Amino acid sequence: FFFASMHRSMNYVILIYVLGLADWRWCMANAQTACFDSPLGWTDSEGDTCYSYMVNDWCTSNGDFGASWDPIWGTFADYANHGKDATQVCCDCGGGSTGLGFNAGTLDSDGDDADDDADGDADALWSVPPACADDPADWKDSEGRSCEVYQDKALCASDGEYGPGWSKFWGTFGDFAVNGVAAPQACCACGKEACVTDAMLVVDRSGSIGTDNWQQVVTYLRDRVRRLAFAGPSGNRLGVVAYSTTSAVVCRLSHDPAALLGCIDGIVYTRGWTNTGQGIADAGGQLDLYSTASRTRLIEVITDGRAQLWNGDPVTTLTTRDMAALQKAKGVIVIAIGVGAGADKEELQAMASEPKESHWTTLGSFTSLLKLSEALAEACVPSIQDGSIRRWECQSKDDRSTDHWCANNCYDGDGRPVAACDPASGAGQVCACPVDCKVGGWGPWSDCSATCGAGVMTRSRPVQWPAADGGASCPATQRQRSCDAGPCGDFASDVPTCSGAENSTCDAGGDRGRCRSLKPGGERYCLTDGLLQTVRCASAAGTACRVSDVAGTCHDVPALGVLCIPDVDCGPPDRAGVDFSGCSQKLAGTCTPSCLPGHVGDPTAVCNVGGWTYGGSCTDCSKIVCR
């Protein structure tokens, strides 16, 4: 028969005339020197094939960059897919495999094929190496079943779906996962080779993010798309939910990287509050509609603060935890990422899947998001190795090492930077490991700053070590609260004391007063009605203040300190037969009215908040009848 093969990146034809087994073997042996792209069908992380690299002159046959490769694109390794780049896979880029993947074998003494299989045909000539390996090699599910058991008992199918031996009453593969890895991610017989994930990225676009940081979020989303291997509808898919006060699915679950990049560029920064729970619910809705329990399903949450719809909101954070718990109960993996000093670590841990140390982390700043993208792209099932202590975020300062080198060499057994990597060690350090600010406990409150009247008390906590190399900044280190040091002046001589009940009537040196204490449990003093309208000021004399919703001004009152006295103008007093000349119209103003000519009596008048209060009278003399 005639056998022909034309490869798109090589111009050759193999003609095989079967005249006998020896001739067949001659062709097979000489074909070993040909080069084939391996694996066939490979595409890079942006969907370009080996043929694209060849026709676009992006590479040379010795593995160098071609004339049309733009240096701003980076390196071939930046576009690797499943750990392989063009220089490893493509013949025209210096990679590929020599031979068709079979063993030419040798003839035995009887002229037959010593490697023939039992039925006498030539199947044994083909010895194709396995394209997949179980990983971890000794993986077992939570019931102790290995990949071999899944295959032998037909618990799964090669496309990642459930096999005929699986009972729907058992639940999902994810229910039997160990450390987040279930059979479809570990076992070749269960579709590991596809290693597909449906991921919903849930990103915070609330007001606290800010325009500059939002651009960092967009760059991160684009990088996640660039690093993910897309292989059509049956492969990886990704979608985006953006949330603030409300939430929206801004990019539906898709396997089209070009469409996703265009969608991400069109996401609008809205500002608002932080409704994280609704974002998780919307992401779960996309997975319910377009994904299945046989695929790895992921929700990745990025936020810079606690979930809330108003200051002090206790409800939304509980709703957020409930929404995350609901998705985890469905077998969805939840990764929680906090950025900046405002991130709530307790809330992040509550959202994260088990084991929690690999499913939540905090970043010192939004610029660290690209390092996170790199960390997430390293695993088939996205997780953050040692995420909670952020070892993966270290950056090397010399050309010999990578983030992995730093993570493996810059820490001692207790997770602390060794001397060569510790930022405190000086210029000789080889890794810039992010250090979060750490503060001590709060100290006691200080004495009141005032010796009398209003003042403030403070307390502080020490900074044990400051933030460095992108670590989280320090929280507040000082707090204040108001205090009252008590009345100013010598009340014993200036204001009479009283022993009556609180607010009872008393004699204030010939004037009517009220028995009042100036602080709880303190001595009571007989204060005139005018002074009863005042409250103690927290600021200096002459500043504005309010008393019972009445505007006032702070006045320095002898013996009583700085008091807020309402700006009350009672206006001209008006009472028949009374002479008010010389009377002040201001609150508690001095007033000694007298009777007009032709009138007799003893009138009184006091300007209070509610207006004039009159007492006594002036009788018209013409109306006095003498008997």
Residue pairs with C-beta under 8 A, 6 or more apart in sequence:
1 16
1 17
1 18
2 15
2 16
2 17
3 14
3 15
3 16
4 13
4 14
4 15
5 13
5 14
6 12
6 13
7 36
7 37
8 50
8 51
8 54
9 37
9 50
9 51
9 54
9 90
9 91
9 92
10 34
10 35
10 91
10 92
12 34
14 27
14 31
14 34
16 24
16 27
17 23
18 24
21 111
21 112
21 113
21 122
22 107
24 122
25 104
25 105
25 107
28 100
28 102
28 104
28 125
29 104
31 99
31 100
32 98
32 99
32 100
32 104
33 98
33 99
34 98
34 99
34 100
35 91
35 96
35 97
35 98
36 91
36 96
36 97
36 98
36 99
36 100
36 101
37 50
37 89
37 90
37 91
37 95
37 96
37 97
38 89
38 95
38 96
38 97
38 101
39 89
39 131
42 49
42 50
42 81
42 84
42 89
42 90
43 49
43 81
43 229
43 231
44 79
44 80
44 81
44 85
44 86
45 78
45 79
45 80
45 81
45 226
45 227
45 228
45 229
46 79
46 226
46 257
47 230
47 257
48 79
50 86
50 89
50 90
50 91
50 92
50 93
52 58
53 59
53 66
53 86
53 90
53 92
53 93
54 90
54 92
54 93
56 66
56 68
57 66
57 67
57 68
57 69
58 65
58 66
58 68
58 69
58 86
58 93
59 65
59 66
59 69
59 76
59 86
59 87
59 90
59 92
59 93
59 94
60 66
60 93
60 94
61 91
61 92
61 93
61 94
62 94
63 87
63 93
63 94
63 95
64 94
65 71
65 76
76 85
76 86
76 87
76 93
77 85
79 85
79 86
81 229
82 195
82 229
86 93
86 95
87 93
87 94
87 95
88 95
89 95
89 96
90 96
101 126
101 127
101 128
101 129
102 125
102 126
102 127
102 128
103 115
103 125
103 126
103 127
104 125
105 113
105 114
105 115
105 124
105 125
106 114
107 113
107 114
108 114
113 122
113 124
113 125
115 124
115 125
116 122
116 124
117 123
117 124
130 188
131 193
132 188
132 192
132 193
133 188
134 147
134 186
134 187
134 188
134 192
135 186
135 192
136 181
136 186
138 146
139 146
139 147
139 178
139 181
139 186
139 187
140 146
140 178
141 176
141 177
141 178
141 182
141 183
142 176
142 177
142 178
143 176
145 155
145 176
147 183
147 186
147 187
147 188
147 189
147 190
149 155
150 156
150 163
150 183
150 187
150 189
150 190
151 187
151 189
151 190
153 163
153 165
154 163
154 164
154 165
154 166
155 162
155 163
155 165
155 166
155 183
155 190
156 162
156 163
156 166
156 173
156 183
156 184
156 187
156 189
156 190
156 191
157 163
157 190
157 191
158 188
158 189
158 190
158 191
159 191
159 194
159 234
160 184
160 190
160 191
160 194
160 196
160 294
160 295
161 191
161 294
162 168
162 173
162 294
170 176
172 182
172 293
172 294
172 331
173 182
173 183
173 184
173 190
173 293
173 294
173 331
174 182
174 293
174 331
175 331
176 182
176 183
179 355
179 358
180 333
180 353
180 354
180 355
180 358
180 359
180 381
180 383
181 381
182 296
183 190
184 190
184 191
184 192
184 294
184 295
184 296
185 192
185 195
185 296
185 380
185 381
186 192
192 380
194 231
194 234
194 235
195 380
196 234
196 235
196 236
196 237
196 295
196 296
197 236
197 237
197 295
197 296
197 297
197 298
197 380
197 381
197 382
198 236
198 237
198 238
198 239
198 253
198 287
198 290
198 291
198 295
198 296
198 297
198 298
199 228
199 236
199 237
199 238
199 239
199 297
199 298
199 299
199 300
199 382
200 238
200 239
200 240
200 241
200 253
200 283
200 284
200 286
200 287
200 298
200 299
200 300
201 221
201 224
201 238
201 239
201 240
201 241
201 300
201 302
202 240
202 241
202 243
202 276
202 279
202 280
202 282
202 283
202 299
202 300
202 301
202 302
203 217
203 221
203 240
203 241
203 242
203 243
203 279
203 302
204 217
204 243
204 244
204 274
204 276
204 279
204 302
204 303
204 304
204 305
205 214
205 217
205 242
205 243
205 244
205 267
205 269
205 270
205 271
205 272
206 243
206 244
206 245
206 271
206 272
206 273
206 274
206 304
206 305
207 244
207 271
207 272
207 273
208 274
208 304
208 305
208 342
209 217
209 269
209 271
209 304
211 269
213 304
213 339
213 366
214 269
216 366
216 367
216 369
217 302
217 366
217 369
218 264
218 265
218 267
219 369
219 370
220 302
220 369
220 370
220 372
220 373
221 240
221 264
221 267
222 261
222 264
222 265
223 370
223 373
224 238
224 373
224 376
224 377
225 238
225 257
225 260
225 261
225 264
226 257
227 373
227 374
227 377
228 236
228 238
228 257
228 377
229 235
229 236
230 236
230 237
230 255
230 256
230 257
231 255
232 255
233 255
235 255
236 255
237 253
237 254
237 255
237 290
237 291
238 251
238 253
238 254
238 260
239 249
239 251
239 252
239 253
239 254
239 283
239 286
240 249
240 250
240 251
240 260
240 263
240 264
240 267
241 247
241 248
241 249
241 250
241 279
241 282
241 283
241 286
242 248
242 250
242 267
242 270
242 279
243 274
243 275
243 276
243 278
243 279
243 282
244 270
244 271
244 272
244 273
244 274
244 275
245 270
245 272
245 273
245 275
245 309
246 272
246 275
246 278
247 275
247 278
247 279
247 281
247 282
248 282
249 282
249 283
249 285
249 286
250 263
250 266
250 267
251 260
251 263
251 264
251 267
252 286
252 290
253 286
253 287
253 290
253 291
254 260
254 263
273 308
273 309
273 310
274 303
274 305
274 306
274 307
274 308
274 309
274 316
275 307
275 309
275 316
276 301
276 303
276 307
276 316
276 320
277 307
277 316
277 319
277 320
277 321
277 322
277 323
277 324
278 323
279 301
280 299
280 301
280 320
280 323
280 324
280 327
280 334
280 351
281 323
281 326
283 299
283 327
284 299
284 323
284 326
284 327
284 330
284 332
287 297
287 299
287 327
287 330
287 332
288 330
291 297
293 330
293 331
296 333
296 380
296 381
297 330
297 331
297 332
297 333
298 332
298 333
298 334
298 335
298 381
298 382
299 324
299 327
299 332
299 333
299 334
299 335
300 334
300 335
300 337
300 376
300 382
301 324
301 334
301 335
301 336
301 337
301 351
302 337
302 339
302 369
303 336
303 337
303 338
303 339
303 343
304 338
304 339
304 340
304 342
304 343
305 340
305 342
305 343
305 344
306 317
306 342
306 344
306 347
307 313
307 316
307 317
307 319
307 320
307 344
307 347
308 316
308 317
309 315
309 316
317 344
317 347
320 347
320 351
321 347
321 350
321 351
324 334
324 336
324 350
324 351
324 352
327 334
328 334
328 353
333 353
333 359
333 381
333 382
333 383
334 351
334 352
334 353
334 359
335 352
335 353
335 359
335 360
335 376
335 382
335 383
335 384
336 347
336 348
336 349
336 351
336 352
336 359
336 360
337 348
337 360
337 361
337 362
337 363
337 372
338 344
338 345
338 348
338 360
338 361
338 362
338 363
339 362
339 363
339 365
339 366
339 368
339 369
340 363
340 364
340 365
340 366
340 472
340 473
341 437
341 472
341 473
341 474
341 475
343 362
343 472
345 362
348 360
348 361
348 362
349 356
349 360
349 388
351 360
352 359
352 360
353 359
356 388
357 386
357 387
357 388
357 389
358 383
358 384
358 385
358 386
358 387
359 383
359 384
359 387
360 384
360 387
360 388
361 372
361 384
361 387
361 388
361 390
362 390
362 436
362 472
363 369
363 372
363 390
363 393
363 470
364 434
364 436
364 467
364 469
364 470
364 471
364 472
364 473
365 470
367 470
368 393
368 434
368 470
371 392
371 393
371 395
371 403
372 384
372 392
372 393
374 403
375 384
375 385
375 387
375 392
375 393
375 403
376 382
376 383
376 384
378 385
379 385
384 392
385 391
385 392
385 407
386 392
386 407
389 415
390 434
391 406
391 407
391 410
391 411
391 415
391 433
392 403
392 407
393 403
393 433
393 434
393 470
394 403
394 406
394 407
394 410
394 421
394 431
394 432
394 433
394 434
395 403
395 406
395 431
395 432
395 469
396 402
396 403
396 405
396 406
396 430
396 431
396 432
397 429
397 430
397 431
397 432
398 430
401 409
401 430
401 431
405 431
406 421
406 430
406 431
406 433
409 418
409 421
409 431
410 417
410 418
410 420
410 421
410 430
410 431
410 433
411 417
411 418
411 421
411 433
412 418
416 422
417 423
417 431
417 433
417 435
419 425
420 428
420 429
420 430
420 431
421 429
421 430
421 431
421 433
422 429
422 433
423 429
423 432
423 433
423 435
423 468
423 469
424 465
432 469
432 470
433 469
434 468
434 469
434 470
434 471
435 465
435 466
435 467
435 468
435 469
435 471
436 467
436 471
436 472
437 463
437 465
437 466
437 467
437 471
437 472
437 473
437 474
437 475
438 463
438 464
438 465
439 461
439 462
439 463
439 464
439 474
439 475
439 477
440 461
440 462
440 463
440 464
441 461
442 459
442 460
442 461
442 479
443 459
443 460
443 461
444 459
445 457
445 458
445 459
445 481
446 457
446 458
446 459
447 457
448 455
448 456
448 457
448 483
448 484
448 485
449 455
449 456
449 457
449 458
449 483
450 483
450 485
451 485
451 488
452 485
452 486
452 487
452 488
452 489
452 561
453 484
453 485
453 486
453 487
453 488
453 536
453 537
453 561
453 562
454 482
454 483
454 484
454 485
454 536
454 537
454 538
454 562
455 482
455 483
455 484
455 485
456 480
456 481
456 482
456 483
457 480
457 481
457 482
457 483
458 478
458 479
458 480
459 478
459 479
460 477
460 478
460 479
461 477
462 477
463 474
463 477
466 474
467 473
467 474
482 538
484 519
484 536
486 518
486 519
486 522
487 518
487 519
487 525
487 559
487 560
487 561
488 559
488 560
488 561
489 558
489 559
489 560
489 561
490 559
491 497
491 523
491 525
491 559
494 558
494 559
495 508
495 525
495 526
495 527
495 559
495 560
496 506
496 507
496 508
496 509
496 525
496 526
497 523
497 524
497 525
497 526
498 504
498 506
498 513
498 515
498 524
498 525
498 526
499 515
499 524
500 506
500 515
500 524
501 515
502 515
502 516
502 517
502 524
503 514
503 515
503 516
504 514
504 515
505 512
505 513
505 514
505 515
506 513
506 514
506 515
506 526
507 513
507 526
508 526
508 527
508 528
509 526
511 528
512 528
512 529
513 526
513 527
513 528
513 529
513 531
513 532
514 526
514 527
514 529
514 532
515 524
515 525
515 526
516 524
516 525
516 527
516 532
517 523
517 524
517 525
518 525
518 536
528 588
529 588
529 606
529 608
529 613
530 587
530 588
530 606
530 608
531 557
531 560
531 563
531 588
533 547
533 565
533 566
533 568
533 587
533 588
533 608
533 609
534 547
534 552
534 557
534 560
534 563
534 564
534 565
534 566
535 545
535 547
535 563
535 564
536 561
536 562
536 563
536 564
537 543
537 545
537 554
537 562
537 563
537 564
539 545
539 554
539 562
540 554
540 562
541 554
541 555
541 556
541 562
542 553
542 554
543 553
543 554
544 551
544 552
544 553
544 554
545 551
545 552
545 553
545 554
545 564
546 552
546 564
547 564
547 565
547 566
547 609
548 566
548 609
550 566
550 567
550 568
550 609
551 566
551 567
552 564
552 565
552 566
552 567
553 564
553 565
553 567
554 562
554 563
554 564
554 565
555 562
555 563
555 564
555 565
556 562
557 563
557 565
565 587
565 588
566 587
566 609
567 587
568 586
568 587
568 607
568 608
568 609
569 585
569 586
570 585
570 586
570 587
570 607
570 608
570 611
570 612
571 585
571 611
572 580
572 585
573 580
573 583
573 585
573 591
573 593
573 605
573 612
573 614
575 593
575 603
575 605
575 614
575 618
576 618
577 595
577 596
577 598
577 599
577 601
577 617
577 618
577 619
577 620
578 593
578 594
578 595
578 596
578 599
578 603
578 605
578 618
579 593
579 594
579 595
579 596
580 591
580 593
580 605
582 591
582 592
583 589
583 590
583 591
583 592
583 593
583 605
584 590
584 591
584 607
585 607
586 607
587 607
587 608
587 609
588 606
588 607
588 608
589 607
591 604
591 605
591 606
591 607
593 603
593 604
593 605
594 603
595 601
595 603
595 618
596 618
598 620
598 621
598 622
599 618
599 619
599 620
599 621
600 618
600 619
600 621
600 624
601 616
601 617
601 618
601 619
602 616
602 617
603 614
603 615
603 616
603 617
603 618
604 614
604 615
604 616
605 612
605 613
605 614
605 615
606 612
606 613
606 615
607 613
